[in-house]
Amino acid sequence: MKKIGFAVSSVSGAFLVFVVLCSPIVTVPLSILMLFLLVLQAGLIWMVITILKNGKPSDYTFDNRFYEDRDLGPHS
């Protein structure tokens, strides 16, 4: 689970930096922003692959529980 936490936090942190760089207060050339956006897309793909490879699947099916924490109850 440490791999998942690292992937999610690093991509989220990079996205936060990207949002700050896109603000009108900070002047960054458009080419650098586009390069950063490309790196973010690669980071997003890396994060999804990491979650799919190392994540723990749910013990419940969609029919048993709509959400992980909500029991639908007995079926009629």
N, C-alpha and C positions, 0 to 999 in steps of 0.2 A: 504494500500500500504506500510505501514511501516514494516509489517511482511515480505513482499517480499524483500524489500530493505535490511533488516537485514539478511535474509537467503542468498541472493546472495552475500552480502559483507562478511559475516562470512565464507562461503564456499570458496569464492575466496581468502580471506586472508589466510585461512588455506592451500589452494593449493600453494600460494606463499611461505609460510613457508616451505612446503614440498619440493618445488623446491630448495630452498636455502639449506635445509638439505641434499639434494641429490648431491650437488656440491662437487667436489673433495677436496675443501679447508676445508670443515667441515667434521670431522670424527664422524659419528654416526653409531652405530651397525645396522646391517641389520635387526635384529629382531624388533628394534624400528621403522625403516623405514616401514617395512611391517605392523606393527600395525597402524602406522599413515596412511598408504594407506588404510587400512580397515576402519578406522574412516572417511577418506575422501569419501569413497564409500557410507557409511551410510549418511554422510552429503549431498552428491549429491542426494540421494533418498529423503531425507528430504526437500531439496531445490525444487525439482521437484513437490513433493506433495504440498508444500506450494504455489507454483506458480499456480498449477492447481486448488487448493481450493479457493485461495484469489485473483486470477488474474481477470482482467476485459476482457471479450471476445471482439473481434473486432466487430464493427458495420457493417462491410463490408464482403461480401462473396469473395471467391477466384475468381469467375467469374467477379465481379464488379471491384475489384482492386487486381492486382497481389501482390503488396506490399501495406502496409498501407498508404503510401504517394504518390502512383502513380496511377492515374486514367487511365483505359484502354480506355476510351472514349466510344462513342456509338457503339453498335453492328450492324453489317451490315447483 
